[in-house]
Amino acid sequence: MKRFFGVPLAWLNLTNDWRQFALFSAGIGFAVTLMFVQYGFRNALLDSNVLLIEKFNADLVLVSRAHSTLAIREAFSRHRIAQAASVPGVASAYPLYIEYNLSTIGTTQPADQREPRRTIRVIGVDPDANLLKFPELASPSQPGSLAGELKVQGRALYDRKSKRPNEDRSRSVFGPLAPGIDTELAGQQIHLVGGFDLGSDFGAEGTLIVSAETFGELLRRPYVLGGPLDEVEVGLVKLAKGADRKEVKRALQAVFAEGDVDVLTKDELMDRERDFWLDQTPIGFVFGFGMVMGFVVGMVICYQVLSSDVADHLAEYATLKAIGYPNRYLSKVVLQEAMFLAAAGFVPGLVQGLVLYELLSWMTDLPMRLTPFRVGFILFLTMAMCAGSGLLALRKAQAVDPAEVF
């Protein structure tokens, strides 16, 4: 009678020596962990650059047609915001001001005690418009909201996740940041009234949020001709209840068809931001190369494991060929071993990856996110890595000659 649930020969070959099997699995797990870390850094660095966009409380976003990334200033006329607000289906449209270059921050200590000034990203908002998804910027009537405080000229919120210079996580690279502290922004005094949680990215080590009026007085009026708030970096559009986003987007695109403004969803803007950092900077190459190296290391380890196993069982493979088993069967056994090794190595690699993601996220404040898709992608690479090694190793099994062995 045919047996349907027999133990596969490949599994018996691998587990004949459990200590050796554990070592084999550890080697594959090391390669898997290496790929997880490289892939994690790549995604974290890309994800960090869309953290601010994720916080936009809007259905559609207006940006300059020349826009490539938020880190490079490309402004458009505030008049476009008023045009957008007049389109049917639009409930509101507000400007969002962003500055990366002119906004240097430093303490108000005596000159001989001051730390070097650093550039910090500053965002100007309407405190009443709830433009960013931070509890501190919710409607002033909401508990914990500090939006009302920003209406006072010269007051600001600071990012509690600004980069730290060392293990002392109580002090940011911008000097002391805490509620009630006075510091200098662009050479003028500001008062910190509270903090929010965002995180750093390639364009900014930290962030301040001020009212649009404070933004204009500190960072535009001294440096630009005309009105300090005439040019806008981002427009945030909220739709009326029941409005169809696709229809409103098409209507806005028709209004700006001959203009200088693009109309995007948040997801489209995040994709554009990621594409810029991936294609126009060395990030894609550096971490892509790291993943390739992890893949190659894993293939080498897996090949050595399978090649060694085939050599150890060469007599058994020769016996199988002598009694009539074809090369196809031997190939199946070796490839099954490769898949068992992939599974046995992936599990510890995943566990180590989860631990390292938490540790690295705590140490760097980078968003080390391990989504189901990303886990599936590394699993696919692991299986491909082991399958490729198996294809190389099975040549020994196929080439074995029973007459030479015996």
C-alpha positions as CSV (number, residue, x, y, z in Angstrom):
1,M,0.0,0.0,0.0
2,K,1.3,3.5,-0.9
3,R,2.3,5.7,2.1
4,F,1.1,9.3,1.8
5,F,2.4,10.8,5.0
6,G,5.9,9.3,5.3
7,V,8.8,11.4,6.6
8,P,10.6,13.0,3.6
9,L,14.1,11.6,3.0
10,A,15.4,15.2,2.8
11,W,14.3,15.8,6.4
12,L,15.9,12.6,7.7
13,N,19.1,13.5,6.0
14,L,19.2,16.9,7.6
15,T,18.2,15.8,11.1
16,N,20.4,12.7,11.3
17,D,22.7,14.9,13.4
18,W,20.7,17.4,15.3
19,R,23.7,19.4,16.4
20,Q,24.9,19.8,12.9
21,F,21.4,20.7,11.8
22,A,21.3,23.5,14.5
23,L,24.6,24.8,13.2
24,F,23.3,24.8,9.6
25,S,20.1,26.6,10.7
26,A,22.2,29.2,12.6
27,G,24.3,29.9,9.5
28,I,21.2,30.5,7.4
29,G,19.6,32.5,10.2
30,F,22.7,34.8,10.2
31,A,22.2,35.6,6.5
32,V,18.5,36.2,7.1
33,T,19.3,38.6,9.9
34,L,21.7,40.4,7.8
35,M,19.1,40.9,5.0
36,F,16.5,42.0,7.6
37,V,18.9,44.7,9.0
38,Q,19.9,46.0,5.6
39,Y,16.3,46.0,4.4
40,G,15.2,47.6,7.6
41,F,17.7,50.4,7.4
42,R,16.7,51.1,3.8
43,N,13.0,51.2,4.6
44,A,13.6,53.2,7.8
45,L,15.5,55.9,6.0
46,L,12.8,56.1,3.3
47,D,9.9,56.0,5.8
48,S,11.6,58.7,8.0
49,N,11.3,61.1,5.1
50,V,7.5,60.7,4.9
51,L,6.8,60.9,8.6
52,L,5.8,64.6,8.2
53,I,3.5,63.8,5.2
54,E,1.8,61.1,7.2
55,K,0.9,63.7,9.8
56,F,-0.8,65.9,7.2
57,N,-4.5,66.2,8.2
58,A,-5.8,66.6,4.6
59,D,-7.5,64.7,1.8
60,L,-5.5,66.3,-1.0
61,V,-2.1,68.1,-1.0
62,L,-1.0,71.0,-3.2
63,V,2.7,71.3,-4.1
64,S,4.7,73.1,-6.6
65,R,5.0,71.4,-10.0
66,A,8.8,71.7,-9.6
67,H,8.5,69.9,-6.3
68,S,10.8,66.8,-5.9
69,T,11.1,66.6,-2.1
70,L,10.0,68.6,1.0
71,A,13.7,69.1,1.8
72,I,14.2,71.4,-1.2
73,R,12.1,74.5,-1.1
74,E,9.8,74.9,-4.1
75,A,7.0,77.4,-3.3
76,F,3.9,78.6,-5.1
77,S,1.6,81.6,-4.7
78,R,-0.8,81.7,-1.8
79,H,-3.4,82.8,-4.3
80,R,-3.6,79.1,-5.4
81,I,-4.9,78.2,-1.9
82,A,-7.8,80.6,-2.4
83,Q,-8.5,79.2,-5.9
84,A,-8.6,75.7,-4.4
85,A,-10.9,76.7,-1.6
86,S,-13.5,77.9,-4.3
87,V,-13.7,74.5,-6.0
88,P,-17.0,72.6,-5.4
89,G,-16.4,69.8,-2.9
90,V,-13.6,71.5,-1.1
91,A,-14.4,72.3,2.6
92,S,-11.2,74.2,3.3
93,A,-7.7,74.8,2.0
94,Y,-4.9,76.1,4.1
95,P,-1.2,76.9,3.6
96,L,1.6,75.1,5.3
97,Y,4.9,76.9,5.5
98,I,8.2,75.0,5.8
99,E,11.7,76.3,6.2
100,Y,14.9,74.3,6.4
101,N,17.8,76.7,5.7
102,L,17.2,80.1,7.4
103,S,16.0,78.6,10.7
104,T,19.1,78.3,12.9
105,I,18.5,77.6,16.6
106,G,20.7,78.3,19.6
107,T,20.4,78.9,23.3
108,T,20.2,82.4,24.9
109,Q,23.2,81.7,27.1
110,P,26.1,84.1,27.3
111,A,28.2,84.0,24.1
112,D,31.1,82.1,25.8
113,Q,28.7,79.4,26.9
114,R,26.6,78.9,23.8
115,E,26.7,75.7,21.8
116,P,27.1,75.9,18.0
117,R,23.9,76.9,16.3
118,R,22.2,74.2,14.2
119,T,19.7,74.4,11.4
120,I,16.2,73.1,12.4
121,R,13.1,72.6,10.3
122,V,10.3,75.1,11.2
123,I,6.7,74.6,10.2
124,G,4.2,77.4,10.2
125,V,0.5,76.6,10.6
126,D,-2.8,78.2,11.4
127,P,-3.3,77.1,15.0
128,D,-7.1,76.9,14.6
129,A,-7.0,74.7,11.4
130,N,-5.8,71.4,12.9
131,L,-3.5,70.8,9.9
132,L,-1.2,68.2,11.5
133,K,-2.2,65.1,13.3
134,F,-0.6,65.8,16.7
135,P,-2.7,65.9,19.9
136,E,-0.9,69.1,20.8
137,L,-2.3,70.8,17.6
138,A,-5.9,69.6,18.0
139,S,-8.7,72.1,18.4
140,P,-7.9,74.4,21.3
141,S,-11.0,73.1,23.1
142,Q,-9.5,69.5,23.2
143,P,-7.7,68.3,26.3
144,G,-3.9,68.5,25.9
145,S,-4.1,70.9,23.0
146,L,-1.5,73.6,22.9
147,A,-2.7,75.2,19.7
148,G,-4.1,78.2,21.6
149,E,-0.6,78.9,22.9
150,L,0.8,79.2,19.4
151,K,-1.5,82.2,18.7
152,V,0.9,84.3,20.9
153,Q,3.7,85.7,18.9
154,G,7.1,84.0,19.4
155,R,5.8,80.7,20.9
156,A,6.7,77.3,19.5
157,L,6.3,73.5,19.9
158,Y,9.4,71.4,19.7
159,D,10.0,67.8,18.5
160,R,10.8,65.6,21.5
161,K,12.5,63.1,19.1
162,S,15.2,65.4,17.9
163,K,18.5,63.6,17.4
164,R,20.7,63.1,20.4
165,P,24.5,63.4,20.3
166,N,25.2,60.5,22.6
167,E,23.7,58.2,25.2
168,D,22.4,61.2,27.1
169,R,18.9,61.1,25.7
170,S,17.7,64.0,27.9
171,R,19.6,66.6,25.8
172,S,19.1,67.3,22.1
173,V,21.7,68.5,19.7
174,F,19.9,71.8,19.6
175,G,20.5,72.5,23.3
176,P,18.0,72.1,26.1
177,L,14.4,71.7,24.7
178,A,11.7,71.7,27.3
179,P,8.4,73.6,28.1
180,G,9.1,77.0,29.5
181,I,12.6,77.4,28.0
182,D,13.5,80.5,26.0
183,T,15.8,80.0,23.0
184,E,16.8,81.8,19.8
185,L,15.4,81.1,16.3
186,A,17.0,83.0,13.5
187,G,18.5,85.4,16.0
188,Q,15.2,86.2,17.7
189,Q,13.9,84.9,21.0
190,I,11.1,82.2,21.0
191,H,9.4,80.6,24.0
192,L,8.8,76.8,24.0
193,V,5.4,75.9,25.3
194,G,5.4,72.1,24.7
195,G,6.5,69.1,22.7
196,F,5.2,66.7,20.1
197,D,6.6,63.4,18.7
198,L,7.7,63.3,15.1
199,G,11.3,62.2,14.5
200,S,14.2,63.2,12.3
201,D,14.8,62.5,8.6
202,F,17.4,63.3,5.9
203,G,16.3,66.9,5.6
204,A,16.0,67.7,9.3
205,E,17.4,66.6,12.6
206,G,14.5,68.2,14.5
207,T,11.4,70.3,14.0
208,L,9.7,73.3,15.5
209,I,6.0,74.2,14.9
210,V,5.0,77.9,15.1
211,S,2.0,79.9,14.0
212,A,2.0,81.2,10.4
213,E,2.3,84.8,11.8
214,T,5.4,83.9,13.9
215,F,6.9,82.0,10.9
216,G,6.4,85.1,8.7
217,E,7.9,87.5,11.2
218,L,11.0,85.4,12.0
219,L,11.8,83.6,8.8
220,R,10.3,85.5,5.9
221,R,9.9,89.3,6.6
222,P,13.6,89.9,7.1
223,Y,14.6,87.9,4.0
224,V,11.9,88.3,1.2
225,L,10.4,91.1,-0.8
226,G,6.7,91.6,-0.6
227,G,4.3,89.9,1.9
228,P,6.1,87.5,4.2
229,L,3.4,84.8,3.7
230,D,2.8,85.3,0.0
231,E,4.6,82.1,-1.0
232,V,3.5,78.7,0.2
233,E,5.4,75.4,0.4
234,V,2.4,73.0,0.8
235,G,-1.3,73.4,0.5
236,L,-3.6,71.1,2.6
237,V,-7.1,70.6,1.2
238,K,-10.0,69.0,3.2
239,L,-13.1,67.8,1.3
240,A,-16.7,68.5,2.2
241,K,-18.6,65.7,3.7
242,G,-19.7,63.2,1.0
243,A,-17.5,64.7,-1.7
244,D,-15.8,62.3,-4.0
245,R,-12.0,62.7,-3.7
246,K,-11.3,61.6,-7.3
247,E,-13.8,64.1,-8.7
248,V,-12.5,66.9,-6.6
249,K,-9.0,66.1,-7.5
250,R,-9.9,66.2,-11.2
251,A,-11.6,69.5,-10.7
252,L,-8.6,71.0,-9.0
253,Q,-6.3,69.7,-11.7
254,A,-8.4,71.4,-14.3
255,V,-8.2,74.7,-12.3
256,F,-4.3,74.4,-12.2
257,A,-3.9,72.8,-15.6
258,E,-1.9,75.7,-16.9
259,G,-0.5,76.7,-13.6
260,D,2.5,75.8,-11.3
261,V,0.7,73.5,-8.9
262,D,0.3,69.7,-8.7
263,V,-2.7,68.1,-6.9
264,L,-1.8,64.8,-5.1
265,T,-3.1,62.5,-2.6
266,K,-1.0,61.9,0.5
267,D,0.0,58.4,-0.7
268,E,1.1,59.9,-4.1
269,L,3.1,62.5,-2.3
270,M,4.8,59.9,-0.1
271,D,5.6,57.8,-3.1
272,R,7.2,60.8,-4.8
273,E,9.2,61.5,-1.7
274,R,10.4,58.0,-1.4
275,D,11.3,57.8,-5.1
276,F,13.4,60.9,-4.8
277,W,15.5,59.6,-2.0
278,L,15.7,56.1,-3.6
279,D,16.6,57.2,-7.1
280,Q,18.3,60.6,-6.7
281,T,20.5,59.8,-3.7
282,P,22.9,57.0,-2.8
283,I,20.4,55.5,-0.4
284,G,19.0,53.0,-2.9
285,F,22.4,51.8,-4.1
286,V,24.1,51.6,-0.6
287,F,21.4,49.6,1.1
288,G,20.5,47.7,-2.0
289,F,24.1,46.6,-2.2
290,G,24.0,45.6,1.4
291,M,21.0,43.4,0.8
292,V,22.7,41.8,-2.2
293,M,25.7,41.1,-0.1
294,G,23.5,39.5,2.6
295,F,21.9,37.4,-0.1
296,V,25.2,36.3,-1.5
297,V,26.6,35.4,1.9
298,G,23.5,33.3,2.6
299,M,23.9,31.5,-0.8
300,V,27.5,30.7,0.0
301,I,26.6,29.4,3.5
302,C,23.6,27.4,2.2
303,Y,25.7,26.0,-0.7
304,Q,28.4,24.9,1.7
305,V,25.8,23.2,3.9
306,L,24.1,21.4,1.1
307,S,27.3,20.5,-0.7
308,S,28.7,19.0,2.6
309,D,25.5,17.1,3.1
310,V,25.6,15.6,-0.4
311,A,29.2,14.6,0.1
312,D,28.4,12.9,3.4
313,H,25.6,10.9,1.8
314,L,27.2,10.3,-1.5
315,A,27.1,6.5,-1.0
316,E,23.3,6.7,-0.2
317,Y,22.7,8.7,-3.4
318,A,24.7,6.2,-5.4
319,T,22.6,3.4,-4.0
320,L,19.4,5.1,-5.0
321,K,20.7,5.6,-8.5
322,A,21.8,1.9,-8.6
323,I,18.4,0.6,-7.7
324,G,16.7,2.8,-10.4
325,Y,15.9,6.2,-8.9
326,P,16.4,8.9,-11.6
327,N,18.3,12.2,-11.2
328,R,14.9,14.0,-11.0
329,Y,14.2,12.2,-7.6
330,L,17.7,13.1,-6.3
331,S,17.2,16.7,-7.3
332,K,13.9,16.8,-5.5
333,V,15.5,15.5,-2.3
334,V,18.3,18.2,-2.4
335,L,15.8,21.0,-3.2
336,Q,13.6,19.8,-0.3
337,E,16.6,20.0,2.0
338,A,17.1,23.6,0.7
339,M,13.5,24.5,1.6
340,F,13.8,22.9,5.1
341,L,16.9,24.9,5.7
342,A,15.2,28.1,4.5
343,A,12.4,27.5,7.0
344,A,14.7,26.5,9.8
345,G,17.0,29.5,9.2
346,F,14.2,32.0,8.6
347,V,12.5,31.6,12.0
348,P,15.5,32.5,14.1
349,G,16.4,35.2,11.6
350,L,13.0,36.7,12.0
351,V,13.2,36.7,15.8
352,Q,16.6,38.3,15.7
353,G,15.4,40.8,13.2
354,L,12.4,41.8,15.5
355,V,14.8,42.3,18.4
356,L,17.3,44.3,16.4
357,Y,14.5,46.5,14.9
358,E,13.4,47.4,18.4
359,L,16.9,48.1,19.6
360,L,17.9,50.1,16.5
361,S,14.7,52.1,16.6
362,W,15.4,53.0,20.2
363,M,19.0,53.9,19.5
364,T,18.5,55.9,16.3
365,D,14.9,57.1,16.5
366,L,14.4,55.8,13.0
367,P,11.0,54.1,12.2
368,M,12.2,50.5,11.9
369,R,8.8,49.0,10.8
370,L,8.4,45.3,10.0
371,T,5.2,44.9,8.0
372,P,3.7,41.6,6.8
373,F,4.8,42.5,3.3
374,R,8.4,43.1,4.3
375,V,8.5,39.9,6.2
376,G,7.1,38.1,3.2
377,F,9.7,39.7,0.9
378,I,12.6,38.5,3.1
379,L,11.0,35.0,3.3
380,F,10.9,35.0,-0.5
381,L,14.6,36.1,-0.7
382,T,15.5,33.3,1.8
383,M,13.7,30.7,-0.2
384,A,15.3,31.9,-3.5
385,M,18.7,32.0,-1.8
386,C,18.4,28.4,-0.6
387,A,16.8,27.2,-3.8
388,G,19.7,28.7,-5.8
389,S,22.2,27.0,-3.5
390,G,20.4,23.7,-3.9
391,L,20.5,23.9,-7.7
392,L,24.3,24.3,-7.4
393,A,24.7,21.6,-4.9
394,L,22.6,18.9,-6.6
395,R,25.1,18.7,-9.4
396,K,27.2,16.4,-7.2
397,A,24.2,14.2,-6.6
398,Q,23.4,14.0,-10.3
399,A,27.0,13.3,-11.3
400,V,27.5,10.5,-8.8
401,D,28.4,7.1,-10.5
402,P,27.4,4.0,-8.5
403,A,30.3,2.1,-10.1
404,E,32.9,4.6,-8.8
405,V,31.4,4.7,-5.3
406,F,31.3,1.0,-4.9
